[in-house]
Amino acid sequence: MLGGVPTFYQVANHPGNFQPYTDVVEGTNLFYPATPNWDYVTGWGSPNFNQLLQLGLAE
């Protein structure tokens, strides 16, 4: 997990049993709506630091 930014992309695209981000699916930034999965408003969502820490310690 200590691989930096590329690791965060890998975790987001292939989370396995982990839920590294809490997906925000409601709301807007006045230009784009929040939708399931990645979107312009929240990206992948808010980080779930407990899950990211567990993933980092497991590697």
Short mmCIF file of the C-alpha atoms (twelve columns), coordinates in Angstrom:
data_MODEL
# 
_entry.id   MODEL 
# 
loop_
_atom_site.group_PDB 
_atom_site.id 
_atom_site.type_symbol 
_atom_site.label_atom_id 
_atom_site.label_alt_id 
_atom_site.label_comp_id 
_atom_site.label_asym_id 
_atom_site.label_seq_id 
_atom_site.Cartn_x 
_atom_site.Cartn_y 
_atom_site.Cartn_z 
_atom_site.pdbx_PDB_model_num 
ATOM 1  C CA . MET A 1  0.000   0.000  0.000   1 
ATOM 2  C CA . LEU A 2  2.941   2.300  0.398   1 
ATOM 3  C CA . GLY A 3  3.150   2.769  -3.368  1 
ATOM 4  C CA . GLY A 4  1.684   6.280  -3.319  1 
ATOM 5  C CA . VAL A 5  -0.850  7.688  -5.761  1 
ATOM 6  C CA . PRO A 6  -0.873  4.698  -8.174  1 
ATOM 7  C CA . THR A 7  -1.827  2.466  -5.249  1 
ATOM 8  C CA . PHE A 8  -4.888  4.607  -4.511  1 
ATOM 9  C CA . TYR A 9  -6.018  4.197  -8.122  1 
ATOM 10 C CA . GLN A 10 -5.487  0.430  -7.910  1 
ATOM 11 C CA . VAL A 11 -7.477  0.193  -4.671  1 
ATOM 12 C CA . ALA A 12 -10.314 2.301  -6.073  1 
ATOM 13 C CA . ASN A 13 -10.563 0.254  -9.270  1 
ATOM 14 C CA . HIS A 14 -10.091 -3.197 -7.657  1 
ATOM 15 C CA . PRO A 15 -11.090 -2.939 -3.987  1 
ATOM 16 C CA . GLY A 16 -11.694 -6.655 -3.399  1 
ATOM 17 C CA . ASN A 17 -13.174 -7.074 0.090   1 
ATOM 18 C CA . PHE A 18 -12.208 -3.537 1.088   1 
ATOM 19 C CA . GLN A 19 -14.429 -0.479 0.823   1 
ATOM 20 C CA . PRO A 20 -11.725 2.208  0.688   1 
ATOM 21 C CA . TYR A 21 -14.116 5.018  -0.228  1 
ATOM 22 C CA . THR A 22 -17.677 5.862  0.804   1 
ATOM 23 C CA . ASP A 23 -19.476 6.622  -2.437  1 
ATOM 24 C CA . VAL A 24 -21.497 9.842  -2.375  1 
ATOM 25 C CA . VAL A 25 -24.455 9.375  -4.728  1 
ATOM 26 C CA . GLU A 26 -26.658 12.390 -3.983  1 
ATOM 27 C CA . GLY A 27 -26.043 16.067 -4.557  1 
ATOM 28 C CA . THR A 28 -24.490 18.361 -7.108  1 
ATOM 29 C CA . ASN A 29 -21.855 21.048 -7.416  1 
ATOM 30 C CA . LEU A 30 -24.265 23.110 -9.569  1 
ATOM 31 C CA . PHE A 31 -22.644 21.762 -12.754 1 
ATOM 32 C CA . TYR A 32 -22.450 17.981 -12.303 1 
ATOM 33 C CA . PRO A 33 -24.552 15.487 -10.333 1 
ATOM 34 C CA . ALA A 34 -23.146 12.968 -7.872  1 
ATOM 35 C CA . THR A 35 -23.657 9.454  -9.265  1 
ATOM 36 C CA . PRO A 36 -22.698 5.912  -8.228  1 
ATOM 37 C CA . ASN A 37 -18.985 5.142  -8.658  1 
ATOM 38 C CA . TRP A 38 -16.622 7.880  -9.878  1 
ATOM 39 C CA . ASP A 39 -18.054 11.306 -10.720 1 
ATOM 40 C CA . TYR A 40 -16.841 14.879 -11.135 1 
ATOM 41 C CA . VAL A 41 -18.487 16.026 -7.899  1 
ATOM 42 C CA . THR A 42 -16.838 13.710 -5.361  1 
ATOM 43 C CA . GLY A 43 -14.458 11.547 -7.365  1 
ATOM 44 C CA . TRP A 44 -14.619 8.115  -5.698  1 
ATOM 45 C CA . GLY A 45 -16.205 9.569  -2.555  1 
ATOM 46 C CA . SER A 46 -14.854 10.212 0.906   1 
ATOM 47 C CA . PRO A 47 -11.893 8.112  2.085   1 
ATOM 48 C CA . ASN A 48 -12.570 5.364  4.599   1 
ATOM 49 C CA . PHE A 49 -9.314  5.695  6.546   1 
ATOM 50 C CA . ASN A 50 -9.862  2.572  8.672   1 
ATOM 51 C CA . GLN A 51 -10.164 0.426  5.541   1 
ATOM 52 C CA . LEU A 52 -7.178  2.130  3.890   1 
ATOM 53 C CA . LEU A 53 -5.085  1.574  7.036   1 
ATOM 54 C CA . GLN A 54 -6.057  -2.105 7.176   1 
ATOM 55 C CA . LEU A 55 -5.150  -2.473 3.518   1 
ATOM 56 C CA . GLY A 56 -1.801  -0.767 4.112   1 
ATOM 57 C CA . LEU A 57 -0.992  -2.999 7.071   1 
ATOM 58 C CA . ALA A 58 -1.985  -6.122 5.131   1 
ATOM 59 C CA . GLU A 59 0.516   -5.451 2.344   1 
# 
